[in-house]
Amino acid sequence: MRENIAINFFNMESFKKIDILIAEDDDGHAELILEALEETGIKNPIHRFKDGEEAWEFLSGTAKIEMETNGQGYLLLLDINMPRMDGVEVLKRVKQNQTLKTVPVIMLTTTDDPREVDQCYKLGCNVYINKPVDFDKFTDTLKKLGLFMQIVKI
Amino acid sequence: MLILIVEDDQGIAFLLAESIEAKGREVHLAHSGESAMEFIVKQQPDLLILDFSLPDMNATGLIARLNEKGISVPRFIVSTGRGDETIAVEMMKMGAYDYLVKDAGLISRMPGVVSRALADINRERELNEAIEARKLSDQKLIEEQSRLANIIMATNAGTWEWDLKTNKAIFNERWAQMLGYTLSELEPTTYKTWERTIHPEDQQIISRQLEDHFARKTDNFEVEVRVKHKNGNWIWVQSRGCVLNYDKQEKPALMAGTMIDITHQKQKEQLEKEYQVAKEALSFKQNFLASMSHEIRTPLTGILGMIELMKKTALDHTQQDYMITLKNASENLREIIDQVLDYSDIEAGKLKIKPAKVELSCFIVKARELFEKVCNKPIEFEASVDPQLPVEVITDFKRIMQIINTLVTNAIRYSEKGKISLSLKRDMASDDHKLKIKVEVKDQGMGIHPDKHDQIFSPFSDVHHIDTSYYEGTGLGLALCKELVNMQGGEIGVDSQPDEGSTFWFTFTATYPVNNVKETIPNDDQQEIWSGRELRVLVVEDKLITQKVVKLQLNELGFEVDLAINGKVALEKFSPEAYDLVLMDIQMPVMDGITAMKEIKKNFPGYRPVIGFSANSFEGDREKYMSMGFDEFLNKPMHVKSFLKVVREFFKQDLQSQ
């Protein structure tokens, strides 16, 4: 029953309007994430950023305007360790911004360090995924997030 | 004894001295009044032998001067010339012990007089000493008495003495005071004075105790009885004592003892007894409620089952209608019983909170399910979750859901139209490691007057019930919610006005879903690559992307990896010689990992290790899979460190032999 809701959600019109933003500096990991998304059957537009600063430039510019003017939604996947601006900083900025704070955020971590994960949750991230991205776990997390987003009504 | 002879005639002086010298006597001589005075002041002789006429003064003058100076005058014997009788009389008046005439017999008479005088002095001294000693012992007695009195006062005890022959009794002030009197109010005191204060029910205790004590069955007399205070109240006293004297016929003659007020003590004992009784009654009530509820629940389950079956039989419209009513009533009854059970569990401290990982969306999905099942009024349901909340949290799903269900059910019950909104919000103020979540259930129903807001969370107080009999409630629902919320460190409340709807809310703390299954591997000297001989690993995994990831991870560690897409392919490829280790996914199409593992174990007895690995595993899964026959079990996504640790364990010898 839960699975049905989630899968339906990814096919729903409201989800198709969502752009997926990935901030990941490692090409190998980025490729794995893209493949995993593809396997889930998600057809949404995907933007990849090389680091946090690039992602933040987009979020604070284009994405912000899109959200304010025509309600365009986003889903943000943030690697924690990135040059120039790390994922935790991007998360902090997103959650402090009145327009952007409703954007669901998935944190990508390489460790299970409870302090790091704890900090991300405290800042308002919705879920975290361990790298390298395991397909089963990734699908499962996306399903959970899908159901969550359906209720949040972004 | 010190004797001073005051005599200007040296010859006489010597003769006198010689005549009275004896053992224990010390004799000194003085030749003038002045030198005599000097000696008396310094040495304080016991006896003076005084010549009346001295060169510088006569004896009268000497005594007068001593008196003047405040010097105590020793005993003195005066010697006078013949014929001076008047002088002799005067000297006797001044205190002389005796007088002797200076003639030929003087020397021979003197020793007798001296001995007599000294004997008198001795007797006088002994008497004085005896008087002093007596004075001292009197003082001690007084001290002893006051000491005893102090002790009695300190113990706050009343004292009594009872002469059994005359029946007279002596009490102290405290004894009377305990009963609210002064001693003078009670006098003359007899045994009756005491007897008439005793509570009628306690009279017998006293006579029985006295009888036993008089018959020498007990060493002491001791009773705790009620006596009447002057103010009319009964007070508890403890009276203790014993027989002090028996008469010639061996009958008790005198008894004495103490009495203390033990009212406070008795009251405390009484309260403790009452508390115990109340506690037992409460626990009996709880047990009774719990076991009764269980007893009712069993047949009720039968009734509900029969209703379901009955509904499927051929029933006409009216009968169907009755069945629905019957079903609703039965379900309502079951709900009440479940609440009673939970409530008595909480009261008995038996209800435990069991936190586990929960998706927040489950609360919404389940609440909507309940709404759709229960609500048959034109009411809408909407729900929302704060996007800043995590997808999953760690909390007790069952208990939080129970509270939400109660609030939603109430909202439906007390609304006729409009909307019911359920929302989960994040309380950002909480900055510790706990996550604070606020749940709100808002309706557009009849509302509740602010005066009753506190009352509705108490057991069995349904404010709507008071207002109108149209609505019904169990009365336990909200009280139970309050207990459950309290148990989880949260708060519960309501914002409402009549006719303006109600917003029931509660808060609870949850923890972030951080993996606490930490494997502690010392990483200081342990290298993150495999350092033993080259090992070949067969990875059995159906998901291509997982295959890719695992192969990459294991290659990096220094293992040689071969892949199989399912259990069947794995069995075709497998031989104990070809692979040192098998890593087996559990769920796979064609042939699952458990079947494949069992086949390997059957065909190649003693081969190991076959390591299972799977995602979405729960606590206890490792034990479960290992009992099936896997040599080890790992979680997906696989941690390099955990994998290495396991391999090191299985191939310990290879590492050591290097």
Contacts between the chains, C-beta under 8 A, distances in Angstrom:
chain1	res1	chain2	res2	distance
A	2	B	362	7.9
A	2	B	365	7.3
A	5	B	365	7.3
A	32	B	545	7.1
A	32	B	548	7.7
A	32	B	549	7.0
A	35	B	545	5.8
A	36	B	545	6.1
A	39	B	545	6.3
A	95	B	388	6.6
A	101	B	387	7.3
A	101	B	388	6.6
A	102	B	387	4.5
A	103	B	387	7.5
A	104	B	387	6.1
A	112	B	514	7.8
A	112	B	515	4.9
A	112	B	518	7.0
A	112	B	639	7.8
A	114	B	514	4.5
A	114	B	515	7.4
A	114	B	516	7.0
A	114	B	518	7.4
A	117	B	512	6.9
A	117	B	514	4.7
A	117	B	515	7.7
A	118	B	433	6.2
A	118	B	512	5.7
A	118	B	514	5.8
A	121	B	390	5.5
A	121	B	435	7.0
A	121	B	512	4.0
A	121	B	513	8.0
A	121	B	514	7.5
A	122	B	431	7.2
A	122	B	512	7.8
A	124	B	388	4.1
A	124	B	426	7.6
A	125	B	390	7.2
A	126	B	387	7.3
A	126	B	389	7.3
A	126	B	390	5.7
A	126	B	391	5.0
A	127	B	390	6.4
A	127	B	391	4.3
A	127	B	392	6.9
A	130	B	637	5.4
A	132	B	549	5.0
A	132	B	552	7.3
A	132	B	553	7.2
A	132	B	637	7.1
A	133	B	549	7.5
A	133	B	637	7.8
A	134	B	546	6.1
A	134	B	549	6.4
A	134	B	615	6.7
A	134	B	636	5.5
A	134	B	637	3.5
A	134	B	638	7.8
A	135	B	543	4.9
A	135	B	545	4.1
A	135	B	546	5.0
A	135	B	549	7.7
A	136	B	543	6.6
A	136	B	546	6.7
A	136	B	615	4.1
A	136	B	616	7.4
A	136	B	636	6.1
A	137	B	615	5.3
A	137	B	636	6.4
A	137	B	637	5.6
A	140	B	615	6.9
A	140	B	616	6.5
A	141	B	391	7.6
A	144	B	359	5.5
A	144	B	361	7.4
A	144	B	391	5.0
A	144	B	392	6.7
A	145	B	391	5.5
A	147	B	359	6.9
A	147	B	361	4.4
A	147	B	365	7.6
A	148	B	359	7.2
A	148	B	360	6.7
A	148	B	361	4.9
A	148	B	385	6.6
A	148	B	391	4.7
A	150	B	361	7.5
A	151	B	361	5.1
A	151	B	364	4.8
A	151	B	365	8.0
A	151	B	383	6.0
A	151	B	384	6.8
A	151	B	385	4.9
A	152	B	384	6.7
A	152	B	385	5.0
A	152	B	386	7.7
A	152	B	387	4.9
A	153	B	384	6.1
A	154	B	387	6.7
